[in-house]
Amino acid sequence: MKVITEAIIRAELKATKPEVYYIPEGKLLSPAAREYLNQMQVDIDFERNRGAREAAAPKPAAVAASRPAPAASAAAPAAEPAEGMKAKYVDYETGAGYVEKPEFMTQLVGNKLVDKNHPRIKYRGRLDLVQAEVVHAQCVIDKESGSASLIKDLDDINDCLQKLMVAEILDQAYTKDTILGLTHDELREHSHNPMKFYNIKQMQLPNYTMGIEYSLLNRIRAEVREAELVAVDAFQENRKVNRIDIIEELNRLSSAMHIMMCKYLAGEYGTAK
């Protein structure tokens, strides 16, 4: 699935500012692009909802007639709509309607708003951070050693992260059976017995002598573990997790990063000292 970045959005909206940005089928907004649209106060929805949304939109004259006076709207820009005026946004938690999006809120899906510190928004931010770490690591590796195999494995990690983002935002099941060419059971076996598969001792404590690339891999591993903890907060209700597929995949990604660290020390990427 293609991700629409902030740079793409800036280019598209350079000469115009639509009331609604419709996400094309098969594409996904990056967190940075979504935040940019929020700052521009441009509503976000999926292309499949365009027809129904435009049909339900009030006529310009009707909106103007029911719009609050300028002084009132300036004092309470996020107030609930006046009688006869259709709300643009809906509070995900309470169902309350809003004429404009409050600054402390953001879109969870469609026109549904939650506070910016909502657990699922925190999870999206953490997942975005892990992806940033992966891309940064690839840039450094490309400059330091140019290890194509190491960069390729990180591509697979990033692909998993992007699929996790799509699965959460579109409320779809996560579907990816392997990481680094290993099934979930194989990941667990390799991670728990690195001496057997890589001739590397189990759980070596990292230190600076292991090199910058090893340090970058370890940092990604730590970020993935933090993302897993944030995901538990985001998807847990009454001690039950409603997106166990996402939690499990983050756990497998942590194992995959440990395996990559072992492969690095074993010289399989051609970069270990």
Residue pairs with C-beta under 8 A, 6 or more apart in sequence:
1 26
1 27
1 28
1 162
1 163
1 166
2 26
2 27
2 28
3 27
3 28
3 29
3 30
3 162
4 23
4 27
4 28
4 29
4 30
4 33
5 30
5 32
5 33
6 30
6 32
6 33
6 35
6 36
8 33
9 21
9 29
9 33
9 36
9 37
10 36
13 21
13 40
13 42
17 40
17 42
18 42
19 42
19 43
20 42
20 43
20 44
20 45
20 50
20 53
21 37
21 42
21 43
21 44
21 45
22 45
22 46
22 47
22 49
22 50
23 29
23 44
23 45
23 46
23 47
24 47
25 46
25 47
25 48
28 162
28 165
28 166
28 169
28 170
29 37
29 44
30 128
31 124
31 125
31 127
31 128
32 128
34 44
34 106
34 107
35 106
37 44
38 44
38 101
38 106
38 107
41 100
41 101
43 88
43 89
43 101
43 111
44 107
44 110
44 111
45 53
45 110
45 111
46 110
49 110
56 86
57 86
58 66
58 85
58 86
62 84
62 85
63 85
65 84
66 81
66 82
66 83
66 84
66 85
67 73
67 82
67 85
68 76
68 79
68 82
68 99
72 79
73 79
73 99
77 99
77 100
77 102
78 98
78 99
78 100
78 101
78 102
78 103
78 105
79 98
79 99
80 87
80 96
80 97
80 98
80 99
81 87
81 97
81 98
81 99
85 99
87 97
87 98
87 99
88 98
88 99
88 100
88 101
88 111
89 97
89 98
89 100
89 101
89 105
89 107
89 111
89 112
89 113
90 96
90 97
90 98
90 111
90 112
90 113
91 97
91 98
91 105
91 112
91 113
91 114
92 108
92 112
92 113
92 114
93 114
98 113
101 107
101 113
102 113
104 115
104 116
105 113
105 114
105 115
105 116
106 113
106 114
106 115
106 116
106 118
106 121
107 113
108 114
108 118
108 120
108 121
109 169
109 171
114 120
114 121
115 121
119 230
119 233
119 234
119 235
120 168
120 234
120 235
122 230
122 233
122 234
123 168
123 227
123 230
123 231
123 233
123 234
123 235
124 165
124 168
124 169
126 223
126 226
126 227
126 230
126 231
127 161
127 164
127 165
127 168
127 227
128 165
129 223
129 227
130 161
130 220
130 223
130 224
130 227
131 158
131 161
131 162
131 165
133 216
133 219
133 220
133 223
134 154
134 157
134 158
134 161
134 220
135 158
136 216
137 154
137 213
137 216
137 217
137 219
137 220
138 151
138 154
138 155
140 212
140 213
140 216
141 147
141 150
141 151
141 154
141 213
141 216
141 271
142 151
144 212
144 213
144 271
145 213
145 269
145 270
145 271
147 213
147 269
147 270
147 271
149 268
149 269
149 270
150 213
150 260
150 264
150 269
150 271
153 180
153 260
153 263
153 269
154 220
154 260
156 179
156 180
157 179
157 220
157 253
157 256
157 257
157 260
159 176
160 176
160 179
160 249
160 253
160 256
161 253
163 174
163 175
163 176
164 174
164 246
164 249
164 250
166 172
167 173
167 174
167 175
167 245
167 246
168 243
168 246
173 245
174 245
174 246
174 249
176 249
177 183
177 184
179 187
179 252
179 253
179 256
180 187
180 256
180 259
180 260
182 190
182 256
182 259
184 248
184 252
187 252
187 255
187 256
187 259
188 252
188 255
189 197
190 197
190 198
190 255
190 259
190 262
191 255
191 256
191 258
191 259
192 202
193 202
194 200
194 201
194 202
194 258
194 259
194 262
195 201
195 202
197 262
198 259
198 262
198 263
198 265
198 266
198 268
199 266
200 262
200 265
200 266
204 265
206 214
206 215
206 218
206 261
208 215
209 273
210 265
210 272
210 273
211 264
211 271
211 272
211 273
213 264
213 269
213 271
214 261
214 264
214 265
214 272
217 257
217 260
217 261
217 264
218 257
218 261
220 257
221 254
221 257
221 258
221 261
224 250
224 253
224 254
224 257
225 254
227 250
228 247
228 250
228 251
228 254
231 243
231 246
231 247
231 250
232 241
232 247
234 243
235 241
235 242
235 243
235 246
235 247
236 242
241 247
263 269
264 271
264 272
265 272
266 272
